[in-house]
Amino acid sequence: MKNLVILTILGWVMMGAPAFASDGEELFKAEGCMRCHKADGNSKIYPSLPEIATAYTGKSEQLLQYLNGETEAVMDPDTASLMKPHLEKTKKMNVVERKSVADYIMTFTP
């Protein structure tokens, strides 16, 4: 019986891990971020998701800080000022939501 409980808990944990990126995708779309940050790399004004993921490779904590409005963007300072009003959406997210959005963005790392 004890083993069954342990296996059940492990199953819940294992199934929940990939859900963060999927929740992040849902939040990313629901907040309208996909309008400017395209997954296919064809963003006209703002950087695409692959470009953002590449710029933040090895800097996931810095991405979280940026989404919380605590640091400057690591890329494209000319358009970073245009992004500031939109960061209000990610700043209002709770820590788990913001982490899921960051995890989703980082799935585009080449």
Secondary structure, DSSP 8 states (H G I E B T S, - for coil): -HHHHHHHHHHHHHHHTTHHHHHHHHHHHHTTGGGTS-TTS--SSS--HHHHHHHTTT-HHHHHHHHTTSS--SS-HHHHHHHGGGHHHHHTS-HHHHHHHHHHHHTT--
